[in-house]
């Protein structure tokens, strides 16, 4: 049995990243976003938002010593990673979130020294100082604390703590009721209603008011549970078996066994662990929606779940289709103004693409029941008039949504719509079909080049009208071949300065962010697998490291960590299609443990070989370097030969 606690780096992505290899191709790539993963070593169940964050006030999770940053290296507000206590509900590697409420701060007496966080395990941790000792253990919707201290333990129901500020939400209300061994706390944080229950097992209640609860005794032992719908649901969490989270994590991590170097093994399981913290699958009553994070997850993270963990994938599909089934269209989660309209519409298209992908991957759901609505959703956008401006990339999302429906339903028909979509694609690229147009266009976290080489459901159609030689030359320029080293911005750089420089150099973002994370594979689709694997090898060896600063950009709900999992296996999914491309594997062998196991074996002509030589599936040579999700689900053996 693999000892994951000795393999996984739980602090991965919590410190700034630095490029390790001077003179590498990776030095010619530009980081638009801060060079830090923005992750926290917070114990939490898989696919959950509930966690136990070592709290300092750091950005954005409440953990760490760094201030809010939008570009360059983050600046520090404290000298070391000391903490004040424990909070809950942290984002997973997100970027510029501005405010985040770390609900329920659990802390000792304010006179005590800062705490040092140590001895982390998969489902809990220990904290020990001169006068204070804490053990914690996680459940799916609760955390159990055992605290030994002569000082009272303070529990603060409403606490907003980014940038080390101590203040309440503007609109905050709470009601605390004691009922025997239970304390029931209903809190409304700016219309986010959470039902909390504290079950006291040892110690006594010293104080209760709107601002805090004080528990005292030489040892205080209690459980803290939450629910979005009722106190009863919160209390039901207490009856879970004690090792619930440990068991769930072991089941998920054991899904894939790999043989690889120590570095790759650690990176693989570290990435797999961090990416499976999201998305938040609540599976209880009450509506909790946020489609605006789908952009970060839809290319790699959610397809990984569809393929490896289809039961959880089914839950995701049910969540995405709840409003769709009831009302016939996707909501975008927020009432947005005109400036943000493109993002809201994009979210609805991406949700559509994900449902079509789930159908292709065989995730269980009655997809035929909502086929008509899915088509209507595309027609709704088309009837507004195309192309849509100024968010040109939204036109690509519309095209991807349509072709993903067609890939999931080959007998769809709708030739008239298909012709409209093809004309749309031609109209948003330049005359040679190489770069997206810039006149009257707006691009998010990059320039037109970061979106011009997308690999998605509409890419085959795009290639039909592109000048292939010009496209390859543009790719070479984009990835920095024959280019100069890009500038790295420091802690106090102004965001506009970084954006201006990025728009000037027009380079690949190097897995610092999601917009162009799939672009190396366009080389392969154009017949240049050598270039594809040169770029992939640079990313996999330089842009991912195993130390605390081993992630070169925001993990954004598992977007980057799931990218590593796919690519370390030598695979990459084209979202909205049944195509999984062969890339640059880092492992020696792997097996996906399912009813019919799927084996991957990598044969190298030399130690550091990374160019594709040949690929066979179940003994048959593949002319195209790609397989299908069905190939993996049915089981078999993939052999990738590198030269």
TAWO-V576982 format. One record per pair of residues at least 4 apart in sequence whose C-alpha atoms are under 6 Angstrom apart, sorted by the first residue. I is the first residue (numbers start at 1). GAP is how many residues later the second one is. Records with the same first field share a line. If there is no record, write none. Layout:
I = GAP, GAP
This chain:
4 = 4
7 = 259
8 = 258, 261, 262
9 = 261
10 = 31
11 = 30, 537
12 = 536
13 = 24, 25, 26, 535, 536, 537, 538
14 = 23, 24, 25, 26, 534
15 = 533, 534
16 = 19, 20, 533
17 = 18, 19, 532, 533, 535
27 = 458
28 = 452, 456, 457, 458
29 = 478, 479, 480, 481
30 = 456, 477, 479
31 = 478, 481
33 = 37, 38
34 = 36, 37, 38, 39
35 = 38, 517, 518
36 = 516, 517
37 = 56, 514, 516, 517, 518
38 = 55, 516
39 = 53, 54
40 = 23
42 = 10, 11
43 = 8, 9, 80, 81
44 = 7
45 = 95, 200
46 = 230, 231
47 = 229, 230, 231, 232, 233, 234
48 = 229, 232
49 = 40, 231
50 = 39
51 = 37, 38
52 = 35, 36
53 = 33, 34, 35
54 = 9, 32
55 = 7, 8, 28, 29, 30, 31
56 = 6, 7, 27, 28
57 = 5, 104, 105, 106, 107
58 = 4, 5, 6, 7, 8, 104, 105
59 = 7, 8, 9, 103
61 = 29, 30
62 = 100
64 = 17
65 = 11, 12, 13, 16
66 = 8, 9, 10, 11
67 = 8, 9, 96
69 = 5
71 = 424
72 = 417, 418, 419
73 = 417, 418
74 = 417
75 = 416
82 = 32, 33, 34
83 = 31, 32
84 = 30
85 = 21, 22
86 = 19, 20
87 = 15, 16, 17, 18
88 = 14, 15
92 = 465
93 = 461, 462, 463, 464
94 = 460, 462
101 = 59
102 = 57, 58
103 = 55, 56
104 = 52, 53, 54
105 = 50, 51
106 = 48, 49
107 = 46, 47
108 = 45, 46
109 = 42
117 = 10
118 = 9
119 = 6, 7
120 = 5
121 = 4
123 = 14, 15, 122, 123
124 = 12, 13, 14
125 = 10, 11
126 = 8, 9
127 = 6, 7
128 = 4, 5
132 = 17
133 = 14, 15
134 = 12, 13
135 = 10, 11
136 = 8, 9
137 = 6, 7
138 = 5
139 = 4, 106
141 = 84, 85, 96
142 = 82, 83
143 = 80, 81
144 = 78, 79
145 = 76, 77
146 = 74, 75
147 = 72, 73
148 = 70, 71
149 = 69
150 = 68
152 = 63, 64
153 = 61, 62
154 = 59, 60
155 = 57, 58
156 = 56
158 = 10
159 = 9
160 = 7, 8
161 = 4, 5
171 = 19
172 = 16, 17, 18
173 = 14, 15
174 = 12, 13
175 = 10, 11
176 = 8, 9
177 = 6, 7
178 = 4, 5
181 = 18, 19
182 = 16, 17
183 = 14, 15
184 = 12, 13
185 = 11
186 = 9
187 = 6, 7
188 = 4, 5
194 = 33, 34
195 = 31, 32, 35, 36
196 = 29, 30
197 = 27, 28
198 = 25, 26
199 = 23, 24
200 = 22
201 = 20, 21
202 = 18, 19
203 = 13, 14, 17
204 = 11, 12
205 = 10
206 = 8, 9
207 = 6, 7
208 = 5
225 = 9
226 = 8
227 = 7
229 = 57
250 = 4
255 = 337, 338
256 = 335, 336, 337
257 = 333, 334
258 = 331, 332
259 = 329, 330
260 = 4, 5, 327, 328
264 = 4
266 = 4
267 = 4, 279
268 = 297
269 = 4
271 = 290
275 = 283, 286, 287
278 = 279
290 = 43
291 = 41, 42, 56
292 = 55
294 = 4
296 = 260, 263
297 = 4, 5, 262
298 = 4
299 = 276
300 = 262, 263
301 = 258, 261
305 = 4, 8
306 = 4, 7
310 = 4, 53
314 = 49, 50
318 = 4
321 = 4
323 = 4
324 = 4, 5, 6
328 = 45
330 = 18
332 = 12, 15, 16
336 = 4
342 = 4, 49
346 = 48
349 = 52
353 = 48, 51, 223
356 = 48, 49, 52
357 = 219
358 = 5
359 = 4
360 = 48
361 = 268
376 = 4
390 = 50, 51, 52
391 = 51
392 = 49
399 = 22, 59
400 = 4, 57, 58
403 = 54
404 = 53, 172
406 = 4, 6
407 = 170
428 = 8, 9
429 = 4, 6, 7, 8
430 = 5, 7
432 = 34, 35
433 = 32, 33
434 = 32, 37
435 = 17
436 = 12, 16
443 = 4
446 = 4
447 = 56
450 = 66
453 = 66
454 = 65
455 = 4
456 = 118, 119
457 = 119, 120
476 = 5
477 = 4
478 = 29, 30
479 = 29
502 = 4
511 = 6
512 = 40, 41
513 = 40
520 = 12
521 = 11
523 = 5, 9
524 = 4, 5, 8
530 = 81
533 = 4, 51
537 = 4
538 = 4
539 = 4
540 = 4
544 = 6, 7
545 = 5
546 = 4
555 = 4, 5
558 = 4
564 = 4
566 = 5, 6
567 = 4
568 = 17, 18
569 = 16
570 = 12, 13, 14, 15
571 = 10, 11, 12
572 = 8, 9
573 = 7
574 = 5
578 = 50
579 = 48, 49
580 = 46, 47, 48
581 = 45
582 = 43, 44
588 = 14
589 = 11, 12
590 = 9, 10
591 = 7, 8
592 = 5, 6
593 = 4
596 = 39
597 = 38
598 = 34, 37, 38, 39
599 = 38
600 = 37, 38, 39
601 = 38
602 = 37, 38, 39
603 = 38
604 = 5, 37, 38, 39
605 = 38
609 = 33, 34
610 = 32
611 = 31, 32
612 = 30
613 = 28, 29, 30
614 = 27
615 = 6, 7, 24, 25
616 = 4, 5, 6, 22, 23
617 = 20, 21
618 = 18, 19
630 = 4
